Structures are given as structure tokens and as C-alpha cells.
Amino acid sequence: MPRETSKGRRPVGALRRRLLLEAPVETPDGAGGQLTGFETVAAVWAQVEWLSGNERWRGERPEQAASYRVTLRWRADLDAGQRLRDGDQVFDIKAVGDPDDGRRRLVCLVEEVSR
């Protein structure tokens, strides 16, 4: 884990992974329902730290879930329900918090599911 400076800031090099922030977009499916897709909102620099992992069964198929902590610069438009992407790796945002209420950084708890 990178050390923090005396003012509680992480060194610039700690945010070295470039992720795409994606927001859900609903479109009509033509049969009265909605299809949910995702569109890219921004590219952000982040630090991704693995927390835990487990395997569970869903629909008689095993799936692996890994939990991560993602730290990035503060932004007002980030919340649960959005996701972060790095190529084929997709992180569903479960919770977002500003650890010191200083509007300098955000910490996101995310989950990656592999089937």
C-alpha cells in the first residue's frame, strides 16, 4: 500500500491504472421494456487494491467474485450503479465514499464477477 504524505495525500504515482468510468443507459426494447447498456463517461487514473475473493453458485453455474478497493481523484458524478472498466475487466461499483470529506479523493468498493 503506498504511503501517504504528511497532508494525507497519496503520491501522484499511486494512481497509475487508467480506467474507464461507465454509466448505465436505458433504451426501449421495442416490446414495452427497457434494455440497460453502458456508455463511457470519463477516463480516470486510479489505484486498484485487491481485498478478497470467493466462489459462489448462480443458476447452477459457478462464478468467481473478487472485491477491490479503488481510489481515485474526487469527482461529483460517481456513485453506486456505475462501473469501471480496464479492457475486459469490469468492476461494478457497490459503494463510494470520501474518506476525509475533503473532496480530494474517493474510495470505491467494487466487485468483479467472472463466469
C-alpha positions in Angstrom: 0.0 0.0 0.0 1.5 3.4 -0.9 2.4 5.7 1.9 0.6 8.9 2.3 2.2 12.3 2.6 2.0 14.4 5.7 -1.2 16.1 4.5 -2.9 12.7 3.9 -2.4 12.8 0.1 -1.1 9.8 -1.9 1.8 10.3 -4.1 1.0 11.0 -7.8 2.4 7.6 -8.9 -0.1 5.7 -6.7 -2.9 6.4 -9.3 -1.3 4.5 -12.1 -4.1 2.5 -13.6 -6.2 4.1 -16.3 -9.9 3.0 -16.0 -13.0 4.0 -18.0 -16.0 5.2 -15.9 -19.2 3.9 -17.4 -22.8 4.9 -16.6 -25.9 2.8 -17.2 -28.1 3.9 -20.1 -31.6 2.5 -20.7 -33.1 2.2 -24.2 -36.6 0.9 -25.2 -36.5 -2.8 -26.3 -39.5 -2.4 -28.6 -41.7 -4.6 -26.5 -42.5 -2.1 -23.8 -39.5 -2.9 -21.7 -36.0 -1.4 -21.2 -32.5 -2.7 -22.1 -29.7 -1.5 -20.0 -26.3 -0.8 -21.6 -23.4 1.3 -20.5 -21.7 4.4 -22.0 -18.3 5.8 -21.2 -18.4 9.0 -19.1 -14.7 9.6 -18.5 -11.3 8.1 -18.3 -9.8 8.3 -14.8 -6.5 7.4 -13.1 -6.9 5.1 -10.1 -5.2 2.7 -7.7 -6.8 -0.7 -7.6 -6.2 -2.9 -4.5 -7.5 -6.5 -4.2 -9.4 -7.2 -1.0 -11.0 -10.6 -1.2 -12.5 -13.3 -3.4 -14.9 -16.1 -3.3 -16.7 -18.6 -5.5 -20.5 -18.9 -5.5 -23.1 -20.8 -7.5 -25.6 -18.9 -9.5 -28.1 -20.6 -11.8 -26.3 -24.0 -11.3 -23.0 -22.4 -12.6 -20.0 -21.4 -10.6 -18.9 -17.8 -10.7 -15.9 -16.1 -9.1 -16.3 -12.8 -7.4 -13.4 -10.6 -6.3 -13.7 -7.4 -4.2 -11.4 -4.5 -4.7 -10.8 -1.0 -3.3 -10.4 1.6 -6.0 -9.0 5.0 -5.1 -9.2 8.0 -7.5 -9.4 11.7 -7.5 -12.7 13.2 -6.2 -15.5 13.8 -8.7 -19.1 14.7 -8.1 -20.6 12.4 -10.7 -19.6 9.0 -9.3 -22.0 6.7 -7.5 -23.0 3.1 -7.0 -24.6 1.5 -10.1 -21.9 2.8 -12.4 -18.9 0.7 -13.3 -15.2 1.0 -14.0 -13.5 -0.9 -16.9 -10.0 -1.9 -17.8 -10.2 -3.7 -21.1 -12.2 -7.0 -20.4 -12.0 -6.4 -16.7 -15.3 -4.8 -15.4 -15.7 -3.5 -11.8 -19.2 -2.9 -10.6 -19.3 0.0 -8.1 -21.0 -1.1 -4.9 -20.2 1.9 -2.6 -18.5 5.3 -2.9 -17.0 7.4 -0.1 -15.0 10.5 0.6 -12.8 9.2 3.4 -11.9 12.6 4.9 -14.7 14.8 3.5 -12.0 16.9 1.8 -13.2 16.4 -1.8 -9.7 15.3 -2.7 -10.2 11.6 -3.4 -12.9 8.9 -3.5 -12.7 5.4 -2.3 -14.9 2.9 -4.2 -15.7 -0.6 -3.1 -16.2 -2.6 -6.3 -16.8 -6.2 -7.4 -15.5 -8.1 -10.4 -17.5 -11.2 -11.4 -16.1 -13.9 -13.7 -18.2 -16.6 -15.1 
